Amino acid sequence: MNDNLRHALAQARMRTIDLATHLAVDPKTVDRWLKGRIPHPRHRWAVADLLNTNETDLWPEATQPHRPIGPDIKAIYPHRWTVPQPLWHQLFANATHHIDILVYSGLFLAENTGILHLITQRAKAGAQVRIMLGDPTSPHVAARGTDEGIGPDLMTARINNAIKLYQPLQHADGIEIRLHRTTLYNSIYRADDHILVNLHAYATPAAQAPVMHLHTQDDTSTATTYLTSIEHTWASATPLTQSSDPERMTKIQK
């Protein structure tokens, strides 16, 4: 029996049929989960998000910690969606000096109000926050949409949405957002000396691509390569102004 899941359902005042409907699964499937069967990872995350709890609380046996691979490689995850949700919160919550986000859209973070609030709080506490988003008018953005199989228009739309969601953060001291026009080989999420690198592969959406968790040891560590990439991208990126209208920018480019 999964008493943790049963308790979480009760706390959310949700019935088995309600959960099944939200996830578009058979109610018997939810019954099996309550009896102890461990769901597929995508269902575990969906349930945890829906019930506003952590996956590790509902299925601790299914979320065993990853062992370090080396002194500077803490873990490798087969897909971005397999990175435990608590790790994203822990990554930014522990930052005291630097938070860097280098992406095209980073929409999965932009849509997470808790993460945005956390980043803002760290900035208010003195951390320097730099967010680098893809310029929606860049040909590299259009090419990435084609490469991932979603099309250039959808990729551009994702970035436009992300800009609107990230832009209010600029009201906080210590947060700066810029638009870059680089070919993004990796999405990089840095908090002090910890870095999550989302490796990109042709014809593979970012959420499906692997992620490395790196820890900066010294100037010769693996993480240094990605820190250098962040600095070069930041130097060539254009500041996002408060009055920027990404959709208008896209129309002008067309």
C-alpha positions, 0 to 999 in steps of 0.5 A, a space after each residue: 500500500 502506498 499510504 503516502 499517496 493516499 494521504 496526499 490525495 486526502 490532503 488535496 481533497 481529491 478522489 481516485 477518479 479525479 486523479 485519473 481524469 487529470 492524468 488521462 489514465 484509467 481509474 484502475 491504474 490509480 488503484 494499482 498505484 495506491 496498492 503499491 505499483 510504481 508509476 512511470 516517471 512522467 506520471 510520478 512527476 505529474 502526480 507530484 505537481 498536481 498534489 503539490 508535493 515532492 516525488 520523493 515523498 510519494 515514491 522514495 524507493 523510486 528516486 534513489 540518489 545518483 552516485 558521484 561519477 568523479 570529483 567534478 561530475 556529480 551525476 548524469 541524468 538520461 533526460 532533463 525530465 529525470 532531474 529530480 524537481 527538488 534538485 532545481 530548487 536546491 540548486 538556486 536556493 543554495 546560491 549566494 553569489 552567482 546564478 546564471 541561466 543560459 537557454 533559448 527559452 527555459 520555459 519550464 523554469 519560467 512557468 515555475 512561479 516558485 523558482 522565479 520567486 526563489 531566484 528573486 529572493 536570492 538576488 535580493 540577498 546579494 546574488 548576481 543573477 544573469 539570464 540569457 534567452 535566445 533572441 526570437 529573431 535569430 536564425 539560430 532559434 529558427 534552426 533549433 525549432 526545425 532541428 527539434 521537429 517543432 518548427 521555427 514558429 513554435 520555438 519563437 513562440 516559446 521564447 516570446 512566452 519566456 521573455 514575458 514571464 522572465 521580464 518582471 524579474 528585472 524589477 529586482 536589483 541584481 537581476 539582468 536579462 539579455 538576448 543572445 544570438 548564438 548557436 546554443 550547443 548546451 543549456 546551462 544552469 549555474 548556481 555558484 560552483 554547481 552547474 546543470 548542463 542540458 546537452 543538446 542532440 539533433 532531432 531531440 527536444 531539450 527535455 529529452 536530452 541528457 543533463 550533467 550535474 557538475 561541481 567546480 573544483 578548480 580551473 581545470 575542472 570540467 565545469 570551467 568549459 561551461 563557465 567560459 561559454 556563459 561568459 562569452 555569451 553574456 558579453 555578446 548578448 543584448 540587454 532586454 529592455 523593460 519596454 521590449 515587445 518580443 512579438 513585435 520584434 518577431 513580426 518586424 524580422 519577418 
